Amino acid sequence: MSTANTDLAKLAALGYLGFGVPAPYASWGRLLNDGLADLSASWVVTSAFSALVITLLLVTFIGEAIREAFDPKKFTTYK
């Protein structure tokens, strides 16, 4: 079973390797690859990497909050 975090990471990895979305569209992997090819603009790599990490953290925290809010075991008591 695949989660949103692994799907985002796979999409970025495929874009970095050149197997992502077609050329006129931007992706995090393509931004990382273009930024690493020309290190004179290091802000491209830094901003793409930061956006990817922040998005993955937000998806994780929101998913954990939703899971905890709707967890049926939290309100179950056994005698």
N, CA, C and O atoms as CSV, one atom per row, in Angstrom:
chain,resi,resn,atom,element,x,y,z
A,1,MET,N,N,0.849,-1.169,0.000
A,1,MET,CA,C,0.000,0.000,0.000
A,1,MET,C,C,0.901,1.241,0.000
A,1,MET,O,O,1.896,1.312,0.721
A,2,SER,N,N,0.530,2.182,-0.805
A,2,SER,CA,C,1.340,3.377,-0.979
A,2,SER,C,C,0.706,4.550,-0.243
A,2,SER,O,O,-0.516,4.696,-0.222
A,3,THR,N,N,1.545,5.380,0.358
A,3,THR,CA,C,1.035,6.551,1.047
A,3,THR,C,C,1.351,7.795,0.221
A,3,THR,O,O,2.088,7.737,-0.763
A,4,ALA,N,N,0.783,8.905,0.639
A,4,ALA,CA,C,0.990,10.166,-0.076
A,4,ALA,C,C,2.460,10.583,-0.023
A,4,ALA,O,O,2.994,11.108,-1.000
A,5,ASN,N,N,3.107,10.349,1.113
A,5,ASN,CA,C,4.519,10.727,1.236
A,5,ASN,C,C,5.404,9.944,0.278
A,5,ASN,O,O,6.284,10.516,-0.365
A,6,THR,N,N,5.178,8.651,0.178
A,6,THR,CA,C,6.010,7.862,-0.723
A,6,THR,C,C,5.714,8.208,-2.183
A,6,THR,O,O,6.612,8.182,-3.024
A,7,ASP,N,N,4.460,8.531,-2.479
A,7,ASP,CA,C,4.130,8.928,-3.852
A,7,ASP,C,C,4.815,10.239,-4.226
A,7,ASP,O,O,5.327,10.378,-5.336
A,8,LEU,N,N,4.826,11.196,-3.309
A,8,LEU,CA,C,5.506,12.466,-3.578
A,8,LEU,C,C,7.012,12.266,-3.724
A,8,LEU,O,O,7.640,12.855,-4.604
A,9,ALA,N,N,7.578,11.444,-2.870
A,9,ALA,CA,C,9.017,11.189,-2.958
A,9,ALA,C,C,9.368,10.450,-4.250
A,9,ALA,O,O,10.389,10.743,-4.871
A,10,LYS,N,N,8.532,9.497,-4.657
A,10,LYS,CA,C,8.776,8.782,-5.912
A,10,LYS,C,C,8.659,9.720,-7.106
A,10,LYS,O,O,9.453,9.637,-8.042
A,11,LEU,N,N,7.673,10.609,-7.077
A,11,LEU,CA,C,7.503,11.562,-8.163
A,11,LEU,C,C,8.711,12.489,-8.273
A,11,LEU,O,O,9.170,12.780,-9.378
A,12,ALA,N,N,9.224,12.951,-7.142
A,12,ALA,CA,C,10.411,13.805,-7.159
A,12,ALA,C,C,11.639,13.036,-7.642
A,12,ALA,O,O,12.452,13.574,-8.394
A,13,ALA,N,N,11.777,11.784,-7.216
A,13,ALA,CA,C,12.924,10.983,-7.647
A,13,ALA,C,C,12.868,10.713,-9.150
A,13,ALA,O,O,13.888,10.802,-9.833
A,14,LEU,N,N,11.686,10.385,-9.665
A,14,LEU,CA,C,11.562,10.141,-11.100
A,14,LEU,C,C,11.815,11.411,-11.897
A,14,LEU,O,O,12.428,11.360,-12.963
A,15,GLY,N,N,11.353,12.546,-11.396
A,15,GLY,CA,C,11.617,13.812,-12.066
A,15,GLY,C,C,13.099,14.157,-12.069
A,15,GLY,O,O,13.613,14.699,-13.046
A,16,TYR,N,N,13.780,13.844,-10.980
A,16,TYR,CA,C,15.216,14.104,-10.887
A,16,TYR,C,C,15.991,13.248,-11.897
A,16,TYR,O,O,16.967,13.703,-12.495
A,17,LEU,N,N,15.539,12.009,-12.074
A,17,LEU,CA,C,16.214,11.107,-13.001
A,17,LEU,C,C,15.827,11.351,-14.456
A,17,LEU,O,O,16.432,10.782,-15.365
A,18,GLY,N,N,14.817,12.199,-14.678
A,18,GLY,CA,C,14.410,12.510,-16.036
A,18,GLY,C,C,13.222,11.720,-16.538
A,18,GLY,O,O,12.869,11.819,-17.713
A,19,PHE,N,N,12.597,10.935,-15.673
A,19,PHE,CA,C,11.453,10.109,-16.064
A,19,PHE,C,C,10.135,10.656,-15.537
A,19,PHE,O,O,9.148,9.924,-15.476
A,20,GLY,N,N,10.101,11.909,-15.161
A,20,GLY,CA,C,8.906,12.509,-14.583
A,20,GLY,C,C,7.962,13.065,-15.627
A,20,GLY,O,O,7.816,12.505,-16.714
A,21,VAL,N,N,7.331,14.161,-15.292
A,21,VAL,CA,C,6.380,14.796,-16.190
A,21,VAL,C,C,7.111,15.389,-17.400
A,21,VAL,O,O,8.312,15.647,-17.324
A,22,PRO,N,N,6.401,15.610,-18.515
A,22,PRO,CA,C,7.059,16.140,-19.724
A,22,PRO,C,C,7.687,17.519,-19.505
A,22,PRO,O,O,7.433,18.182,-18.500
A,23,ALA,N,N,8.505,17.927,-20.461
A,23,ALA,CA,C,9.357,19.112,-20.355
A,23,ALA,C,C,8.651,20.439,-20.053
A,23,ALA,O,O,9.194,21.201,-19.253
A,24,PRO,N,N,7.511,20.777,-20.614
A,24,PRO,CA,C,6.990,22.118,-20.311
A,24,PRO,C,C,6.452,22.261,-18.880
A,24,PRO,O,O,6.181,23.377,-18.437
A,25,TYR,N,N,6.297,21.168,-18.170
A,25,TYR,CA,C,5.753,21.218,-16.813
A,25,TYR,C,C,6.880,21.158,-15.784
A,25,TYR,O,O,7.884,20.473,-15.980
A,26,ALA,N,N,6.697,21.872,-14.705
A,26,ALA,CA,C,7.712,21.880,-13.648
A,26,ALA,C,C,7.406,20.788,-12.622
A,26,ALA,O,O,6.247,20.465,-12.363
A,27,SER,N,N,8.455,20.238,-12.053
A,27,SER,CA,C,8.314,19.287,-10.949
A,27,SER,C,C,9.487,19.511,-10.006
A,27,SER,O,O,10.486,20.130,-10.372
A,28,TRP,N,N,9.351,18.999,-8.789
A,28,TRP,CA,C,10.417,19.181,-7.813
A,28,TRP,C,C,11.689,18.478,-8.260
A,28,TRP,O,O,12.789,19.002,-8.084
A,29,GLY,N,N,11.541,17.314,-8.826
A,29,GLY,CA,C,12.726,16.582,-9.299
A,29,GLY,C,C,13.445,17.314,-10.412
A,29,GLY,O,O,14.675,17.355,-10.437
A,30,ARG,N,N,12.681,17.899,-11.344
A,30,ARG,CA,C,13.295,18.651,-12.444
A,30,ARG,C,C,13.994,19.904,-11.908
A,30,ARG,O,O,15.073,20.262,-12.380
A,31,LEU,N,N,13.381,20.573,-10.922
A,31,LEU,CA,C,14.026,21.743,-10.318
A,31,LEU,C,C,15.326,21.356,-9.623
A,31,LEU,O,O,16.326,22.065,-9.735
A,32,LEU,N,N,15.316,20.237,-8.905
A,32,LEU,CA,C,16.545,19.783,-8.246
A,32,LEU,C,C,17.621,19.447,-9.268
A,32,LEU,O,O,18.786,19.801,-9.088
A,33,ASN,N,N,17.236,18.769,-10.334
A,33,ASN,CA,C,18.206,18.397,-11.360
A,33,ASN,C,C,18.772,19.628,-12.062
A,33,ASN,O,O,19.983,19.724,-12.264
A,34,ASP,N,N,17.906,20.567,-12.434
A,34,ASP,CA,C,18.387,21.790,-13.088
A,34,ASP,C,C,19.262,22.627,-12.154
A,34,ASP,O,O,20.260,23.207,-12.582
A,35,GLY,N,N,18.885,22.685,-10.890
A,35,GLY,CA,C,19.672,23.457,-9.936
A,35,GLY,C,C,21.029,22.845,-9.667
A,35,GLY,O,O,22.017,23.563,-9.515
A,36,LEU,N,N,21.088,21.516,-9.605
A,36,LEU,CA,C,22.377,20.863,-9.380
A,36,LEU,C,C,23.259,20.913,-10.617
A,36,LEU,O,O,24.483,20.847,-10.503
A,37,ALA,N,N,22.664,21.029,-11.791
A,37,ALA,CA,C,23.456,21.142,-13.013
A,37,ALA,C,C,24.161,22.499,-13.092
A,37,ALA,O,O,25.252,22.606,-13.653
A,38,ASP,N,N,23.530,23.536,-12.524
A,38,ASP,CA,C,24.103,24.879,-12.546
A,38,ASP,C,C,24.119,25.399,-11.114
A,38,ASP,O,O,23.148,26.002,-10.657
A,39,LEU,N,N,25.215,25.167,-10.412
A,39,LEU,CA,C,25.284,25.518,-8.995
A,39,LEU,C,C,25.513,27.001,-8.743
A,39,LEU,O,O,25.647,27.414,-7.591
A,40,SER,N,N,25.560,27.814,-9.803
A,40,SER,CA,C,25.684,29.257,-9.580
A,40,SER,C,C,24.386,29.823,-9.008
A,40,SER,O,O,24.394,30.888,-8.391
A,41,ALA,N,N,23.285,29.126,-9.208
A,41,ALA,CA,C,21.995,29.529,-8.632
A,41,ALA,C,C,21.590,28.484,-7.595
A,41,ALA,O,O,20.688,27.681,-7.831
A,42,SER,N,N,22.259,28.501,-6.459
A,42,SER,CA,C,21.996,27.492,-5.439
A,42,SER,C,C,20.630,27.673,-4.776
A,42,SER,O,O,20.137,26.759,-4.115
A,43,TRP,N,N,20.025,28.833,-4.946
A,43,TRP,CA,C,18.710,29.057,-4.352
A,43,TRP,C,C,17.649,28.172,-5.003
A,43,TRP,O,O,16.624,27.894,-4.380
A,44,VAL,N,N,17.868,27.725,-6.238
A,44,VAL,CA,C,16.904,26.841,-6.900
A,44,VAL,C,C,16.848,25.500,-6.177
A,44,VAL,O,O,15.766,24.989,-5.887
A,45,VAL,N,N,18.005,24.941,-5.891
A,45,VAL,CA,C,18.060,23.661,-5.188
A,45,VAL,C,C,17.542,23.812,-3.773
A,45,VAL,O,O,16.776,22.976,-3.294
A,46,THR,N,N,17.953,24.870,-3.104
A,46,THR,CA,C,17.537,25.085,-1.717
A,46,THR,C,C,16.038,25.270,-1.610
A,46,THR,O,O,15.414,24.690,-0.722
A,47,SER,N,N,15.446,26.055,-2.481
A,47,SER,CA,C,14.004,26.293,-2.393
A,47,SER,C,C,13.201,25.047,-2.761
A,47,SER,O,O,12.195,24.751,-2.117
A,48,ALA,N,N,13.636,24.314,-3.790
A,48,ALA,CA,C,12.921,23.097,-4.172
A,48,ALA,C,C,13.021,22.036,-3.080
A,48,ALA,O,O,12.031,21.381,-2.755
A,49,PHE,N,N,14.208,21.866,-2.518
A,49,PHE,CA,C,14.392,20.888,-1.450
A,49,PHE,C,C,13.599,21.276,-0.204
A,49,PHE,O,O,12.978,20.417,0.423
A,50,SER,N,N,13.612,22.554,0.161
A,50,SER,CA,C,12.867,23.017,1.328
A,50,SER,C,C,11.368,22.830,1.132
A,50,SER,O,O,10.673,22.389,2.048
A,51,ALA,N,N,10.867,23.160,-0.047
A,51,ALA,CA,C,9.435,22.983,-0.323
A,51,ALA,C,C,9.048,21.515,-0.263
A,51,ALA,O,O,7.978,21.182,0.246
A,52,LEU,N,N,9.891,20.637,-0.769
A,52,LEU,CA,C,9.609,19.209,-0.734
A,52,LEU,C,C,9.590,18.689,0.701
A,52,LEU,O,O,8.685,17.940,1.069
A,53,VAL,N,N,10.555,19.065,1.503
A,53,VAL,CA,C,10.623,18.611,2.895
A,53,VAL,C,C,9.446,19.148,3.700
A,53,VAL,O,O,8.834,18.405,4.467
A,54,ILE,N,N,9.123,20.419,3.536
A,54,ILE,CA,C,7.998,21.016,4.272
A,54,ILE,C,C,6.689,20.348,3.880
A,54,ILE,O,O,5.855,20.073,4.744
A,55,THR,N,N,6.495,20.084,2.594
A,55,THR,CA,C,5.270,19.420,2.146
A,55,THR,C,C,5.174,18.007,2.712
A,55,THR,O,O,4.103,17.594,3.159
A,56,LEU,N,N,6.270,17.264,2.700
A,56,LEU,CA,C,6.244,15.913,3.246
A,56,LEU,C,C,5.967,15.920,4.747
A,56,LEU,O,O,5.240,15.059,5.244
A,57,LEU,N,N,6.533,16.876,5.468
A,57,LEU,CA,C,6.264,16.980,6.900
A,57,LEU,C,C,4.810,17.349,7.173
A,57,LEU,O,O,4.188,16.792,8.077
A,58,LEU,N,N,4.268,18.280,6.401
A,58,LEU,CA,C,2.870,18.667,6.593
A,58,LEU,C,C,1.916,17.510,6.295
A,58,LEU,O,O,0.945,17.305,7.023
A,59,VAL,N,N,2.183,16.769,5.248
A,59,VAL,CA,C,1.334,15.617,4.931
A,59,VAL,C,C,1.406,14.586,6.052
A,59,VAL,O,O,0.386,14.003,6.421
A,60,THR,N,N,2.591,14.358,6.593
A,60,THR,CA,C,2.746,13.411,7.692
A,60,THR,C,C,1.991,13.869,8.929
A,60,THR,O,O,1.250,13.085,9.523
A,61,PHE,N,N,2.165,15.122,9.328
A,61,PHE,CA,C,1.505,15.618,10.530
A,61,PHE,C,C,-0.003,15.667,10.383
A,61,PHE,O,O,-0.724,15.332,11.324
A,62,ILE,N,N,-0.495,16.076,9.226
A,62,ILE,CA,C,-1.937,16.120,9.011
A,62,ILE,C,C,-2.508,14.705,8.999
A,62,ILE,O,O,-3.576,14.468,9.563
A,63,GLY,N,N,-1.819,13.772,8.373
A,63,GLY,CA,C,-2.276,12.382,8.366
A,63,GLY,C,C,-2.310,11.777,9.760
A,63,GLY,O,O,-3.249,11.064,10.112
A,64,GLU,N,N,-1.285,12.062,10.548
A,64,GLU,CA,C,-1.266,11.565,11.924
A,64,GLU,C,C,-2.380,12.192,12.761
A,64,GLU,O,O,-2.989,11.513,13.587
A,65,ALA,N,N,-2.649,13.476,12.555
A,65,ALA,CA,C,-3.719,14.141,13.302
A,65,ALA,C,C,-5.088,13.571,12.942
A,65,ALA,O,O,-5.932,13.374,13.816
A,66,ILE,N,N,-5.304,13.308,11.661
A,66,ILE,CA,C,-6.573,12.719,11.239
A,66,ILE,C,C,-6.714,11.305,11.780
A,66,ILE,O,O,-7.788,10.918,12.240
A,67,ARG,N,N,-5.635,10.535,11.728
A,67,ARG,CA,C,-5.694,9.171,12.253
A,67,ARG,C,C,-5.989,9.169,13.749
A,67,ARG,O,O,-6.781,8.356,14.225
A,68,GLU,N,N,-5.365,10.061,14.479
A,68,GLU,CA,C,-5.581,10.118,15.913
A,68,GLU,C,C,-6.980,10.620,16.259
A,68,GLU,O,O,-7.572,10.173,17.241
A,69,ALA,N,N,-7.508,11.539,15.468
A,69,ALA,CA,C,-8.842,12.078,15.746
A,69,ALA,C,C,-9.930,11.037,15.527
A,69,ALA,O,O,-10.932,11.026,16.242
A,70,PHE,N,N,-9.741,10.167,14.548
A,70,PHE,CA,C,-10.768,9.186,14.225
A,70,PHE,C,C,-10.411,7.769,14.661
A,70,PHE,O,O,-10.991,6.806,14.160
A,71,ASP,N,N,-9.471,7.631,15.579
A,71,ASP,CA,C,-9.041,6.324,16.047
A,71,ASP,C,C,-10.111,5.728,16.961
A,71,ASP,O,O,-10.385,6.292,18.020
A,72,PRO,N,N,-10.723,4.606,16.584
A,72,PRO,CA,C,-11.779,4.030,17.427
A,72,PRO,C,C,-11.235,3.421,18.713
A,72,PRO,O,O,-11.978,3.300,19.687
A,73,LYS,N,N,-9.979,3.037,18.745
A,73,LYS,CA,C,-9.414,2.441,19.951
A,73,LYS,C,C,-9.209,3.460,21.058
A,73,LYS,O,O,-9.081,3.090,22.225
A,74,LYS,N,N,-9.177,4.713,20.712
A,74,LYS,CA,C,-8.936,5.763,21.699
A,74,LYS,C,C,-10.098,5.865,22.695
A,74,LYS,O,O,-9.892,6.167,23.870
A,75,PHE,N,N,-11.313,5.610,22.216
A,75,PHE,CA,C,-12.483,5.772,23.062
A,75,PHE,C,C,-13.048,4.456,23.553
A,75,PHE,O,O,-14.115,4.440,24.166
A,76,THR,N,N,-12.367,3.360,23.302
A,76,THR,CA,C,-12.838,2.046,23.711
A,76,THR,C,C,-12.219,1.694,25.056
A,76,THR,O,O,-11.010,1.820,25.251
A,77,THR,N,N,-13.056,1.254,25.972
A,77,THR,CA,C,-12.567,0.795,27.266
A,77,THR,C,C,-12.987,-0.659,27.450
A,77,THR,O,O,-14.116,-1.035,27.134
A,78,TYR,N,N,-12.081,-1.459,27.957
A,78,TYR,CA,C,-12.350,-2.875,28.203
A,78,TYR,C,C,-12.417,-3.113,29.692
A,78,TYR,O,O,-11.669,-2.528,30.475
A,79,LYS,N,N,-13.342,-3.997,30.067
A,79,LYS,CA,C,-13.478,-4.342,31.496
A,79,LYS,C,C,-12.987,-5.723,31.747
A,79,LYS,O,O,-13.020,-6.192,32.885
